[in-house]
Amino acid sequence: MVRTVTKNRRRLNARKSAPTRVAAATLDHLPPEMARRRILNTAEAAEFCKLSVPHWRRLYRAGRVPHPVRLAERKYGWPIGDLVDWMEASRGDPSRR
């Protein structure tokens, strides 16, 4: 039996585009105190604070964001609780942002 190229391509493309559903891990079931301890990387912390990554890095170098937790030699993270406290404190003082 000879198969044509178009049928094979359709079959391969159908396999590639088939959606695979993976259950998303959520932290909604955690107590608030544990959720505040969750660590965000640089990109996640910038997005959480509604800032761009380059601006977040400028603020970090200037010492105007909370101190990060060192995760590896060149990897830092920020606890959500520290970011929330920083944003609430800087809400009234525009010079801190």
mmCIF file as gemmi writes it, N, C-alpha and C atoms, coordinates in Angstrom:
data_model
loop_
_atom_site.group_PDB
_atom_site.id
_atom_site.type_symbol
_atom_site.label_atom_id
_atom_site.label_alt_id
_atom_site.label_comp_id
_atom_site.label_asym_id
_atom_site.label_entity_id
_atom_site.label_seq_id
_atom_site.pdbx_PDB_ins_code
_atom_site.Cartn_x
_atom_site.Cartn_y
_atom_site.Cartn_z
_atom_site.occupancy
_atom_site.B_iso_or_equiv
_atom_site.pdbx_formal_charge
_atom_site.auth_seq_id
_atom_site.auth_asym_id
_atom_site.pdbx_PDB_model_num
ATOM 1 N N . MET Axp A 1 ? 0.84 -1.175 0 1 0 ? 1 A 1
ATOM 2 C CA . MET Axp A 1 ? 0 0 0 1 0 ? 1 A 1
ATOM 3 C C . MET Axp A 1 ? 0.884 1.237 0 1 0 ? 1 A 1
ATOM 4 N N . VAL Axp A 2 ? 0.631 2.135 -0.924 1 0 ? 2 A 1
ATOM 5 C CA . VAL Axp A 2 ? 1.419 3.353 -1.057 1 0 ? 2 A 1
ATOM 6 C C . VAL Axp A 2 ? 0.608 4.516 -0.492 1 0 ? 2 A 1
ATOM 7 N N . ARG Axp A 3 ? 1.243 5.256 0.395 1 0 ? 3 A 1
ATOM 8 C CA . ARG Axp A 3 ? 0.57 6.422 0.985 1 0 ? 3 A 1
ATOM 9 C C . ARG Axp A 3 ? 1.097 7.685 0.326 1 0 ? 3 A 1
ATOM 10 N N . THR Axp A 4 ? 0.244 8.607 0.169 1 0 ? 4 A 1
ATOM 11 C CA . THR Axp A 4 ? 0.678 9.853 -0.45 1 0 ? 4 A 1
ATOM 12 C C . THR Axp A 4 ? 1.303 10.759 0.595 1 0 ? 4 A 1
ATOM 13 N N . VAL Axp A 5 ? 2.112 11.684 0.112 1 0 ? 5 A 1
ATOM 14 C CA . VAL Axp A 5 ? 2.82 12.602 0.999 1 0 ? 5 A 1
ATOM 15 C C . VAL Axp A 5 ? 1.849 13.521 1.733 1 0 ? 5 A 1
ATOM 16 N N . THR Axp A 6 ? 0.815 13.982 1.073 1 0 ? 6 A 1
ATOM 17 C CA . THR Axp A 6 ? -0.113 14.913 1.723 1 0 ? 6 A 1
ATOM 18 C C . THR Axp A 6 ? -0.832 14.269 2.9 1 0 ? 6 A 1
ATOM 19 N N . LYS Axp A 7 ? -1.208 13.008 2.764 1 0 ? 7 A 1
ATOM 20 C CA . LYS Axp A 7 ? -1.874 12.344 3.887 1 0 ? 7 A 1
ATOM 21 C C . LYS Axp A 7 ? -0.926 12.21 5.068 1 0 ? 7 A 1
ATOM 22 N N . ASN Axp A 8 ? 0.332 11.867 4.802 1 0 ? 8 A 1
ATOM 23 C CA . ASN Axp A 8 ? 1.302 11.743 5.884 1 0 ? 8 A 1
ATOM 24 C C . ASN Axp A 8 ? 1.543 13.094 6.56 1 0 ? 8 A 1
ATOM 25 N N . ARG Axp A 9 ? 1.635 14.13 5.76 1 0 ? 9 A 1
ATOM 26 C CA . ARG Axp A 9 ? 1.845 15.461 6.338 1 0 ? 9 A 1
ATOM 27 C C . ARG Axp A 9 ? 0.653 15.87 7.199 1 0 ? 9 A 1
ATOM 28 N N . ARG Axp A 10 ? -0.531 15.604 6.707 1 0 ? 10 A 1
ATOM 29 C CA . ARG Axp A 10 ? -1.708 15.939 7.512 1 0 ? 10 A 1
ATOM 30 C C . ARG Axp A 10 ? -1.698 15.192 8.832 1 0 ? 10 A 1
ATOM 31 N N . ARG Axp A 11 ? -1.34 13.933 8.767 1 0 ? 11 A 1
ATOM 32 C CA . ARG Axp A 11 ? -1.306 13.121 9.974 1 0 ? 11 A 1
ATOM 33 C C . ARG Axp A 11 ? -0.253 13.647 10.944 1 0 ? 11 A 1
ATOM 34 N N . LEU Axp A 12 ? 0.936 14.014 10.448 1 0 ? 12 A 1
ATOM 35 C CA . LEU Axp A 12 ? 1.986 14.54 11.31 1 0 ? 12 A 1
ATOM 36 C C . LEU Axp A 12 ? 1.601 15.894 11.891 1 0 ? 12 A 1
ATOM 37 N N . ASN Axp A 13 ? 1.035 16.767 11.053 1 0 ? 13 A 1
ATOM 38 C CA . ASN Axp A 13 ? 0.614 18.077 11.542 1 0 ? 13 A 1
ATOM 39 C C . ASN Axp A 13 ? -0.493 17.953 12.576 1 0 ? 13 A 1
ATOM 40 N N . ALA Axp A 14 ? -1.371 16.997 12.404 1 0 ? 14 A 1
ATOM 41 C CA . ALA Axp A 14 ? -2.444 16.786 13.373 1 0 ? 14 A 1
ATOM 42 C C . ALA Axp A 14 ? -1.864 16.373 14.718 1 0 ? 14 A 1
ATOM 43 N N . ARG Axp A 15 ? -0.813 15.56 14.688 1 0 ? 15 A 1
ATOM 44 C CA . ARG Axp A 15 ? -0.187 15.148 15.953 1 0 ? 15 A 1
ATOM 45 C C . ARG Axp A 15 ? 0.498 16.319 16.631 1 0 ? 15 A 1
ATOM 46 N N . LYS Axp A 16 ? 1.159 17.165 15.865 1 0 ? 16 A 1
ATOM 47 C CA . LYS Axp A 16 ? 1.879 18.291 16.449 1 0 ? 16 A 1
ATOM 48 C C . LYS Axp A 16 ? 0.934 19.297 17.081 1 0 ? 16 A 1
ATOM 49 N N . SER Axp A 17 ? -0.191 19.528 16.426 1 0 ? 17 A 1
ATOM 50 C CA . SER Axp A 17 ? -1.079 20.572 16.916 1 0 ? 17 A 1
ATOM 51 C C . SER Axp A 17 ? -2.097 20.072 17.939 1 0 ? 17 A 1
ATOM 52 N N . ALA Axp A 18 ? -2.061 18.804 18.253 1 0 ? 18 A 1
ATOM 53 C CA . ALA Axp A 18 ? -3.012 18.271 19.228 1 0 ? 18 A 1
ATOM 54 C C . ALA Axp A 18 ? -2.719 18.88 20.593 1 0 ? 18 A 1
ATOM 55 N N . PRO Axp A 19 ? -3.712 19.486 21.214 1 0 ? 19 A 1
ATOM 56 C CA . PRO Axp A 19 ? -3.465 20.127 22.504 1 0 ? 19 A 1
ATOM 57 C C . PRO Axp A 19 ? -3.232 19.09 23.597 1 0 ? 19 A 1
ATOM 58 N N . THR Axp A 20 ? -2.242 19.346 24.384 1 0 ? 20 A 1
ATOM 59 C CA . THR Axp A 20 ? -1.974 18.487 25.534 1 0 ? 20 A 1
ATOM 60 C C . THR Axp A 20 ? -2.303 19.291 26.775 1 0 ? 20 A 1
ATOM 61 N N . ARG Axp A 21 ? -3.163 18.78 27.558 1 0 ? 21 A 1
ATOM 62 C CA . ARG Axp A 21 ? -3.605 19.483 28.765 1 0 ? 21 A 1
ATOM 63 C C . ARG Axp A 21 ? -2.847 18.95 29.973 1 0 ? 21 A 1
ATOM 64 N N . VAL Axp A 22 ? -2.232 19.864 30.688 1 0 ? 22 A 1
ATOM 65 C CA . VAL Axp A 22 ? -1.55 19.526 31.923 1 0 ? 22 A 1
ATOM 66 C C . VAL Axp A 22 ? -2.197 20.343 33.019 1 0 ? 22 A 1
ATOM 67 N N . ALA Axp A 23 ? -2.516 19.703 34.09 1 0 ? 23 A 1
ATOM 68 C CA . ALA Axp A 23 ? -3.162 20.4 35.199 1 0 ? 23 A 1
ATOM 69 C C . ALA Axp A 23 ? -2.207 21.455 35.749 1 0 ? 23 A 1
ATOM 70 N N . ALA Axp A 24 ? -2.651 22.687 35.786 1 0 ? 24 A 1
ATOM 71 C CA . ALA Axp A 24 ? -1.827 23.775 36.289 1 0 ? 24 A 1
ATOM 72 C C . ALA Axp A 24 ? -1.749 23.7 37.806 1 0 ? 24 A 1
ATOM 73 N N . ALA Axp A 25 ? -0.555 23.854 38.323 1 0 ? 25 A 1
ATOM 74 C CA . ALA Axp A 25 ? -0.362 23.849 39.765 1 0 ? 25 A 1
ATOM 75 C C . ALA Axp A 25 ? -0.727 25.228 40.305 1 0 ? 25 A 1
ATOM 76 N N . THR Axp A 26 ? -1.643 25.276 41.216 1 0 ? 26 A 1
ATOM 77 C CA . THR Axp A 26 ? -2.052 26.548 41.804 1 0 ? 26 A 1
ATOM 78 C C . THR Axp A 26 ? -1.725 26.542 43.28 1 0 ? 26 A 1
ATOM 79 N N . LEU Axp A 27 ? -1.587 27.732 43.786 1 0 ? 27 A 1
ATOM 80 C CA . LEU Axp A 27 ? -1.291 27.894 45.207 1 0 ? 27 A 1
ATOM 81 C C . LEU Axp A 27 ? -2.494 28.449 45.953 1 0 ? 27 A 1
ATOM 82 N N . ASP Axp A 28 ? -3.676 28.359 45.343 1 0 ? 28 A 1
ATOM 83 C CA . ASP Axp A 28 ? -4.873 28.913 45.954 1 0 ? 28 A 1
ATOM 84 C C . ASP Axp A 28 ? -5.253 28.202 47.244 1 0 ? 28 A 1
ATOM 85 N N . HIS Axp A 29 ? -4.885 26.941 47.357 1 0 ? 29 A 1
ATOM 86 C CA . HIS Axp A 29 ? -5.274 26.175 48.531 1 0 ? 29 A 1
ATOM 87 C C . HIS Axp A 29 ? -4.334 26.384 49.719 1 0 ? 29 A 1
ATOM 88 N N . LEU Axp A 30 ? -3.218 27.099 49.506 1 0 ? 30 A 1
ATOM 89 C CA . LEU Axp A 30 ? -2.254 27.317 50.581 1 0 ? 30 A 1
ATOM 90 C C . LEU Axp A 30 ? -2.721 28.423 51.521 1 0 ? 30 A 1
ATOM 91 N N . PRO Axp A 31 ? -2.325 28.338 52.785 1 0 ? 31 A 1
ATOM 92 C CA . PRO Axp A 31 ? -2.625 29.434 53.708 1 0 ? 31 A 1
ATOM 93 C C . PRO Axp A 31 ? -1.9 30.706 53.256 1 0 ? 31 A 1
ATOM 94 N N . PRO Axp A 32 ? -2.446 31.888 53.558 1 0 ? 32 A 1
ATOM 95 C CA . PRO Axp A 32 ? -1.83 33.139 53.093 1 0 ? 32 A 1
ATOM 96 C C . PRO Axp A 32 ? -0.378 33.304 53.521 1 0 ? 32 A 1
ATOM 97 N N . GLU Axp A 33 ? -0.039 32.856 54.722 1 0 ? 33 A 1
ATOM 98 C CA . GLU Axp A 33 ? 1.345 33.024 55.189 1 0 ? 33 A 1
ATOM 99 C C . GLU Axp A 33 ? 2.313 32.211 54.347 1 0 ? 33 A 1
ATOM 100 N N . MET Axp A 34 ? 1.902 31.034 53.909 1 0 ? 34 A 1
ATOM 101 C CA . MET Axp A 34 ? 2.78 30.224 53.05 1 0 ? 34 A 1
ATOM 102 C C . MET Axp A 34 ? 2.857 30.81 51.642 1 0 ? 34 A 1
ATOM 103 N N . ALA Axp A 35 ? 1.758 31.374 51.155 1 0 ? 35 A 1
ATOM 104 C CA . ALA Axp A 35 ? 1.764 31.977 49.819 1 0 ? 35 A 1
ATOM 105 C C . ALA Axp A 35 ? 2.685 33.194 49.796 1 0 ? 35 A 1
ATOM 106 N N . ARG Axp A 36 ? 2.784 33.922 50.907 1 0 ? 36 A 1
ATOM 107 C CA . ARG Axp A 36 ? 3.677 35.088 50.972 1 0 ? 36 A 1
ATOM 108 C C . ARG Axp A 36 ? 5.137 34.688 50.891 1 0 ? 36 A 1
ATOM 109 N N . ARG Axp A 37 ? 5.452 33.452 51.185 1 0 ? 37 A 1
ATOM 110 C CA . ARG Axp A 37 ? 6.848 32.989 51.151 1 0 ? 37 A 1
ATOM 111 C C . ARG Axp A 37 ? 7.275 32.487 49.778 1 0 ? 37 A 1
ATOM 112 N N . ARG Axp A 38 ? 6.348 32.423 48.835 1 0 ? 38 A 1
ATOM 113 C CA . ARG Axp A 38 ? 6.687 31.952 47.499 1 0 ? 38 A 1
ATOM 114 C C . ARG Axp A 38 ? 7.729 32.877 46.878 1 0 ? 38 A 1
ATOM 115 N N . ILE Axp A 39 ? 8.732 32.298 46.223 1 0 ? 39 A 1
ATOM 116 C CA . ILE Axp A 39 ? 9.836 33.048 45.644 1 0 ? 39 A 1
ATOM 117 C C . ILE Axp A 39 ? 9.573 33.268 44.158 1 0 ? 39 A 1
ATOM 118 N N . LEU Axp A 40 ? 9.718 34.517 43.706 1 0 ? 40 A 1
ATOM 119 C CA . LEU Axp A 40 ? 9.582 34.861 42.299 1 0 ? 40 A 1
ATOM 120 C C . LEU Axp A 40 ? 10.951 35.207 41.731 1 0 ? 40 A 1
ATOM 121 N N . ASN Axp A 41 ? 11.218 34.77 40.495 1 0 ? 41 A 1
ATOM 122 C CA . ASN Axp A 41 ? 12.479 35.146 39.865 1 0 ? 41 A 1
ATOM 123 C C . ASN Axp A 41 ? 12.383 36.591 39.379 1 0 ? 41 A 1
ATOM 124 N N . THR Axp A 42 ? 13.428 37.067 38.711 1 0 ? 42 A 1
ATOM 125 C CA . THR Axp A 42 ? 13.484 38.466 38.303 1 0 ? 42 A 1
ATOM 126 C C . THR Axp A 42 ? 12.322 38.849 37.395 1 0 ? 42 A 1
ATOM 127 N N . ALA Axp A 43 ? 12.08 38.053 36.366 1 0 ? 43 A 1
ATOM 128 C CA . ALA Axp A 43 ? 11.009 38.371 35.424 1 0 ? 43 A 1
ATOM 129 C C . ALA Axp A 43 ? 9.64 38.327 36.102 1 0 ? 43 A 1
ATOM 130 N N . GLU Axp A 44 ? 9.419 37.334 36.952 1 0 ? 44 A 1
ATOM 131 C CA . GLU Axp A 44 ? 8.142 37.221 37.657 1 0 ? 44 A 1
ATOM 132 C C . GLU Axp A 44 ? 7.949 38.371 38.643 1 0 ? 44 A 1
ATOM 133 N N . ALA Axp A 45 ? 9.029 38.758 39.332 1 0 ? 45 A 1
ATOM 134 C CA . ALA Axp A 45 ? 8.937 39.863 40.291 1 0 ? 45 A 1
ATOM 135 C C . ALA Axp A 45 ? 8.63 41.17 39.57 1 0 ? 45 A 1
ATOM 136 N N . ALA Axp A 46 ? 9.274 41.4 38.43 1 0 ? 46 A 1
ATOM 137 C CA . ALA Axp A 46 ? 9.009 42.611 37.665 1 0 ? 46 A 1
ATOM 138 C C . ALA Axp A 46 ? 7.566 42.639 37.182 1 0 ? 46 A 1
ATOM 139 N N . GLU Axp A 47 ? 7.091 41.511 36.682 1 0 ? 47 A 1
ATOM 140 C CA . GLU Axp A 47 ? 5.704 41.436 36.213 1 0 ? 47 A 1
ATOM 141 C C . GLU Axp A 47 ? 4.73 41.624 37.379 1 0 ? 47 A 1
ATOM 142 N N . PHE Axp A 48 ? 5.038 41.041 38.526 1 0 ? 48 A 1
ATOM 143 C CA . PHE Axp A 48 ? 4.178 41.163 39.698 1 0 ? 48 A 1
ATOM 144 C C . PHE Axp A 48 ? 4.041 42.626 40.12 1 0 ? 48 A 1
ATOM 145 N N . CYS Axp A 49 ? 5.136 43.381 40.003 1 0 ? 49 A 1
ATOM 146 C CA . CYS Axp A 49 ? 5.131 44.794 40.386 1 0 ? 49 A 1
ATOM 147 C C . CYS Axp A 49 ? 4.746 45.705 39.225 1 0 ? 49 A 1
ATOM 148 N N . LYS Axp A 50 ? 4.389 45.098 38.082 1 0 ? 50 A 1
ATOM 149 C CA . LYS Axp A 50 ? 3.974 45.84 36.889 1 0 ? 50 A 1
ATOM 150 C C . LYS Axp A 50 ? 5.078 46.766 36.391 1 0 ? 50 A 1
ATOM 151 N N . LEU Axp A 51 ? 6.295 46.237 36.339 1 0 ? 51 A 1
ATOM 152 C CA . LEU Axp A 51 ? 7.458 46.958 35.831 1 0 ? 51 A 1
ATOM 153 C C . LEU Axp A 51 ? 8.119 46.118 34.75 1 0 ? 51 A 1
ATOM 154 N N . SER Axp A 52 ? 8.9 46.762 33.908 1 0 ? 52 A 1
ATOM 155 C CA . SER Axp A 52 ? 9.662 45.997 32.918 1 0 ? 52 A 1
ATOM 156 C C . SER Axp A 52 ? 10.884 45.398 33.598 1 0 ? 52 A 1
ATOM 157 N N . VAL Axp A 53 ? 11.42 44.349 32.991 1 0 ? 53 A 1
ATOM 158 C CA . VAL Axp A 53 ? 12.597 43.684 33.567 1 0 ? 53 A 1
ATOM 159 C C . VAL Axp A 53 ? 13.8 44.623 33.598 1 0 ? 53 A 1
ATOM 160 N N . PRO Axp A 54 ? 14.084 45.389 32.516 1 0 ? 54 A 1
ATOM 161 C CA . PRO Axp A 54 ? 15.223 46.318 32.612 1 0 ? 54 A 1
ATOM 162 C C . PRO Axp A 54 ? 15.054 47.358 33.728 1 0 ? 54 A 1
ATOM 163 N N . HIS Axp A 55 ? 13.835 47.873 33.892 1 0 ? 55 A 1
ATOM 164 C CA . HIS Axp A 55 ? 13.613 48.858 34.962 1 0 ? 55 A 1
ATOM 165 C C . HIS Axp A 55 ? 13.766 48.2 36.327 1 0 ? 55 A 1
ATOM 166 N N . TRP Axp A 56 ? 13.266 46.975 36.467 1 0 ? 56 A 1
ATOM 167 C CA . TRP Axp A 56 ? 13.418 46.242 37.732 1 0 ? 56 A 1
ATOM 168 C C . TRP Axp A 56 ? 14.9 46.073 38.072 1 0 ? 56 A 1
ATOM 169 N N . ARG Axp A 57 ? 15.709 45.74 37.067 1 0 ? 57 A 1
ATOM 170 C CA . ARG Axp A 57 ? 17.153 45.57 37.304 1 0 ? 57 A 1
ATOM 171 C C . ARG Axp A 57 ? 17.809 46.89 37.684 1 0 ? 57 A 1
ATOM 172 N N . ARG Axp A 58 ? 17.374 47.991 37.067 1 0 ? 58 A 1
ATOM 173 C CA . ARG Axp A 58 ? 17.917 49.312 37.45 1 0 ? 58 A 1
ATOM 174 C C . ARG Axp A 58 ? 17.58 49.624 38.902 1 0 ? 58 A 1
ATOM 175 N N . LEU Axp A 59 ? 16.34 49.356 39.291 1 0 ? 59 A 1
ATOM 176 C CA . LEU Axp A 59 ? 15.946 49.597 40.685 1 0 ? 59 A 1
ATOM 177 C C . LEU Axp A 59 ? 16.735 48.702 41.635 1 0 ? 59 A 1
ATOM 178 N N . TYR Axp A 60 ? 16.991 47.462 41.229 1 0 ? 60 A 1
ATOM 179 C CA . TYR Axp A 60 ? 17.755 46.541 42.074 1 0 ? 60 A 1
ATOM 180 C C . TYR Axp A 60 ? 19.19 47.038 42.262 1 0 ? 60 A 1
ATOM 181 N N . ARG Axp A 61 ? 19.818 47.47 41.151 1 0 ? 61 A 1
ATOM 182 C CA . ARG Axp A 61 ? 21.199 47.974 41.242 1 0 ? 61 A 1
ATOM 183 C C . ARG Axp A 61 ? 21.276 49.238 42.087 1 0 ? 61 A 1
ATOM 184 N N . ALA Axp A 62 ? 20.211 50.038 42.061 1 0 ? 62 A 1
ATOM 185 C CA . ALA Axp A 62 ? 20.19 51.27 42.855 1 0 ? 62 A 1
ATOM 186 C C . ALA Axp A 62 ? 19.809 51.005 44.312 1 0 ? 62 A 1
ATOM 187 N N . GLY Axp A 63 ? 19.432 49.767 44.633 1 0 ? 63 A 1
ATOM 188 C CA . GLY Axp A 63 ? 19.068 49.421 46 1 0 ? 63 A 1
ATOM 189 C C . GLY Axp A 63 ? 17.686 49.917 46.394 1 0 ? 63 A 1
ATOM 190 N N . ARG Axp A 64 ? 16.783 50.064 45.416 1 0 ? 64 A 1
ATOM 191 C CA . ARG Axp A 64 ? 15.458 50.614 45.697 1 0 ? 64 A 1
ATOM 192 C C . ARG Axp A 64 ? 14.373 49.559 45.726 1 0 ? 64 A 1
ATOM 193 N N . VAL Axp A 65 ? 14.722 48.285 45.647 1 0 ? 65 A 1
ATOM 194 C CA . VAL Axp A 65 ? 13.758 47.191 45.779 1 0 ? 65 A 1
ATOM 195 C C . VAL Axp A 65 ? 14.163 46.353 46.986 1 0 ? 65 A 1
ATOM 196 N N . PRO Axp A 66 ? 13.283 45.5 47.482 1 0 ? 66 A 1
ATOM 197 C CA . PRO Axp A 66 ? 13.648 44.659 48.628 1 0 ? 66 A 1
ATOM 198 C C . PRO Axp A 66 ? 14.859 43.777 48.306 1 0 ? 66 A 1
ATOM 199 N N . HIS Axp A 67 ? 15.572 43.404 49.344 1 0 ? 67 A 1
ATOM 200 C CA . HIS Axp A 67 ? 16.726 42.54 49.162 1 0 ? 67 A 1
ATOM 201 C C . HIS Axp A 67 ? 16.28 41.159 48.689 1 0 ? 67 A 1
ATOM 202 N N . PRO Axp A 68 ? 16.954 40.626 47.678 1 0 ? 68 A 1
ATOM 203 C CA . PRO Axp A 68 ? 16.565 39.304 47.174 1 0 ? 68 A 1
ATOM 204 C C . PRO Axp A 68 ? 17.151 38.182 48.009 1 0 ? 68 A 1
ATOM 205 N N . VAL Axp A 69 ? 16.638 37.006 47.764 1 0 ? 69 A 1
ATOM 206 C CA . VAL Axp A 69 ? 17.16 35.777 48.345 1 0 ? 69 A 1
ATOM 207 C C . VAL Axp A 69 ? 18.055 35.159 47.28 1 0 ? 69 A 1
ATOM 208 N N . ARG Axp A 70 ? 19.24 34.756 47.658 1 0 ? 70 A 1
ATOM 209 C CA . ARG Axp A 70 ? 20.156 34.154 46.69 1 0 ? 70 A 1
ATOM 210 C C . ARG Axp A 70 ? 19.787 32.679 46.511 1 0 ? 70 A 1
ATOM 211 N N . LEU Axp A 71 ? 19.449 32.318 45.269 1 0 ? 71 A 1
ATOM 212 C CA . LEU Axp A 71 ? 19.05 30.943 44.973 1 0 ? 71 A 1
ATOM 213 C C . LEU Axp A 71 ? 20.195 30.116 44.425 1 0 ? 71 A 1
ATOM 214 N N . ALA Axp A 72 ? 21.083 30.748 43.691 1 0 ? 72 A 1
ATOM 215 C CA . ALA Axp A 72 ? 22.263 30.096 43.123 1 0 ? 72 A 1
ATOM 216 C C . ALA Axp A 72 ? 23.317 31.184 42.952 1 0 ? 72 A 1
ATOM 217 N N . GLU Axp A 73 ? 24.426 30.819 42.333 1 0 ? 73 A 1
ATOM 218 C CA . GLU Axp A 73 ? 25.509 31.781 42.193 1 0 ? 73 A 1
ATOM 219 C C . GLU Axp A 73 ? 25.07 33.041 41.442 1 0 ? 73 A 1
ATOM 220 N N . ARG Axp A 74 ? 24.284 32.871 40.379 1 0 ? 74 A 1
ATOM 221 C CA . ARG Axp A 74 ? 23.841 34.011 39.588 1 0 ? 74 A 1
ATOM 222 C C . ARG Axp A 74 ? 22.324 34.101 39.493 1 0 ? 74 A 1
ATOM 223 N N . LYS Axp A 75 ? 21.621 33.578 40.477 1 0 ? 75 A 1
ATOM 224 C CA . LYS Axp A 75 ? 20.158 33.543 40.444 1 0 ? 75 A 1
ATOM 225 C C . LYS Axp A 75 ? 19.619 34.099 41.76 1 0 ? 75 A 1
ATOM 226 N N . TYR Axp A 76 ? 18.73 35.089 41.638 1 0 ? 76 A 1
ATOM 227 C CA . TYR Axp A 76 ? 18.119 35.696 42.801 1 0 ? 76 A 1
ATOM 228 C C . TYR Axp A 76 ? 16.607 35.555 42.72 1 0 ? 76 A 1
ATOM 229 N N . GLY Axp A 77 ? 15.96 35.629 43.869 1 0 ? 77 A 1
ATOM 230 C CA . GLY Axp A 77 ? 14.507 35.553 43.927 1 0 ? 77 A 1
ATOM 231 C C . GLY Axp A 77 ? 13.982 36.469 45.007 1 0 ? 77 A 1
ATOM 232 N N . TRP Axp A 78 ? 12.729 36.855 44.874 1 0 ? 78 A 1
ATOM 233 C CA . TRP Axp A 78 ? 12.096 37.755 45.82 1 0 ? 78 A 1
ATOM 234 C C . TRP Axp A 78 ? 10.847 37.096 46.375 1 0 ? 78 A 1
ATOM 235 N N . PRO Axp A 79 ? 10.707 37.035 47.712 1 0 ? 79 A 1
ATOM 236 C CA . PRO Axp A 79 ? 9.46 36.525 48.3 1 0 ? 79 A 1
ATOM 237 C C . PRO Axp A 79 ? 8.294 37.468 47.988 1 0 ? 79 A 1
ATOM 238 N N . ILE Axp A 80 ? 7.155 36.9 47.686 1 0 ? 80 A 1
ATOM 239 C CA . ILE Axp A 80 ? 5.978 37.704 47.352 1 0 ? 80 A 1
ATOM 240 C C . ILE Axp A 80 ? 5.616 38.634 48.508 1 0 ? 80 A 1
ATOM 241 N N . GLY Axp A 81 ? 5.742 38.157 49.721 1 0 ? 81 A 1
ATOM 242 C CA . GLY Axp A 81 ? 5.402 38.991 50.875 1 0 ? 81 A 1
ATOM 243 C C . GLY Axp A 81 ? 6.235 40.255 50.938 1 0 ? 81 A 1
ATOM 244 N N . ASP Axp A 82 ? 7.541 40.152 50.644 1 0 ? 82 A 1
ATOM 245 C CA . ASP Axp A 82 ? 8.402 41.335 50.644 1 0 ? 82 A 1
ATOM 246 C C . ASP Axp A 82 ? 7.994 42.307 49.548 1 0 ? 82 A 1
ATOM 247 N N . LEU Axp A 83 ? 7.615 41.768 48.383 1 0 ? 83 A 1
ATOM 248 C CA . LEU Axp A 83 ? 7.203 42.632 47.274 1 0 ? 83 A 1
ATOM 249 C C . LEU Axp A 83 ? 5.896 43.353 47.594 1 0 ? 83 A 1
ATOM 250 N N . VAL Axp A 84 ? 4.962 42.642 48.22 1 0 ? 84 A 1
ATOM 251 C CA . VAL Axp A 84 ? 3.688 43.261 48.588 1 0 ? 84 A 1
ATOM 252 C C . VAL Axp A 84 ? 3.925 44.373 49.599 1 0 ? 84 A 1
ATOM 253 N N . ASP Axp A 85 ? 4.749 44.109 50.616 1 0 ? 85 A 1
ATOM 254 C CA . ASP Axp A 85 ? 5.044 45.128 51.623 1 0 ? 85 A 1
ATOM 255 C C . ASP Axp A 85 ? 5.731 46.333 50.985 1 0 ? 85 A 1
ATOM 256 N N . TRP Axp A 86 ? 6.663 46.106 50.059 1 0 ? 86 A 1
ATOM 257 C CA . TRP Axp A 86 ? 7.382 47.18 49.382 1 0 ? 86 A 1
ATOM 258 C C . TRP Axp A 86 ? 6.431 48.027 48.537 1 0 ? 86 A 1
ATOM 259 N N . MET Axp A 87 ? 5.531 47.361 47.832 1 0 ? 87 A 1
ATOM 260 C CA . MET Axp A 87 ? 4.585 48.099 46.984 1 0 ? 87 A 1
ATOM 261 C C . MET Axp A 87 ? 3.627 48.93 47.837 1 0 ? 87 A 1
ATOM 262 N N . GLU Axp A 88 ? 3.18 48.384 48.958 1 0 ? 88 A 1
ATOM 263 C CA . GLU Axp A 88 ? 2.283 49.14 49.838 1 0 ? 88 A 1
ATOM 264 C C . GLU Axp A 88 ? 2.997 50.332 50.458 1 0 ? 88 A 1
ATOM 265 N N . ALA Axp A 89 ? 4.266 50.147 50.837 1 0 ? 89 A 1
ATOM 266 C CA . ALA Axp A 89 ? 5.028 51.241 51.429 1 0 ? 89 A 1
ATOM 267 C C . ALA Axp A 89 ? 5.342 52.315 50.398 1 0 ? 89 A 1
ATOM 268 N N . SER Axp A 90 ? 5.591 51.908 49.154 1 0 ? 90 A 1
ATOM 269 C CA . SER Axp A 90 ? 5.95 52.884 48.129 1 0 ? 90 A 1
ATOM 270 C C . SER Axp A 90 ? 4.734 53.514 47.479 1 0 ? 90 A 1
ATOM 271 N N . ARG Axp A 91 ? 3.556 53.025 47.78 1 0 ? 91 A 1
ATOM 272 C CA . ARG Axp A 91 ? 2.328 53.584 47.203 1 0 ? 91 A 1
ATOM 273 C C . ARG Axp A 91 ? 2.161 55.049 47.607 1 0 ? 91 A 1
ATOM 274 N N . GLY Axp A 92 ? 2.49 55.373 48.84 1 0 ? 92 A 1
ATOM 275 C CA . GLY Axp A 92 ? 2.353 56.74 49.31 1 0 ? 92 A 1
ATOM 276 C C . GLY Axp A 92 ? 3.553 57.61 48.971 1 0 ? 92 A 1
ATOM 277 N N . ASP Axp A 93 ? 4.698 57.003 48.683 1 0 ? 93 A 1
ATOM 278 C CA . ASP Axp A 93 ? 5.927 57.755 48.416 1 0 ? 93 A 1
ATOM 279 C C . ASP Axp A 93 ? 6.374 57.503 46.98 1 0 ? 93 A 1
ATOM 280 N N . PRO Axp A 94 ? 6.057 58.388 46.027 1 0 ? 94 A 1
ATOM 281 C CA . PRO Axp A 94 ? 6.407 58.138 44.621 1 0 ? 94 A 1
ATOM 282 C C . PRO Axp A 94 ? 7.9 58.128 44.36 1 0 ? 94 A 1
ATOM 283 N N . SER Axp A 95 ? 8.716 58.688 45.238 1 0 ? 95 A 1
ATOM 284 C CA . SER Axp A 95 ? 10.163 58.689 44.999 1 0 ? 95 A 1
ATOM 285 C C . SER Axp A 95 ? 10.787 57.318 45.214 1 0 ? 95 A 1
ATOM 286 N N . ARG Axp A 96 ? 10.082 56.392 45.855 1 0 ? 96 A 1
ATOM 287 C CA . ARG Axp A 96 ? 10.633 55.064 46.115 1 0 ? 96 A 1
ATOM 288 C C . ARG Axp A 96 ? 10.515 54.15 44.903 1 0 ? 96 A 1
ATOM 289 N N . ARG Axp A 97 ? 9.665 54.493 43.959 1 0 ? 97 A 1
ATOM 290 C CA . ARG Axp A 97 ? 9.47 53.643 42.785 1 0 ? 97 A 1
ATOM 291 C C . ARG Axp A 97 ? 10.233 54.101 41.623 1 0 ? 97 A 1
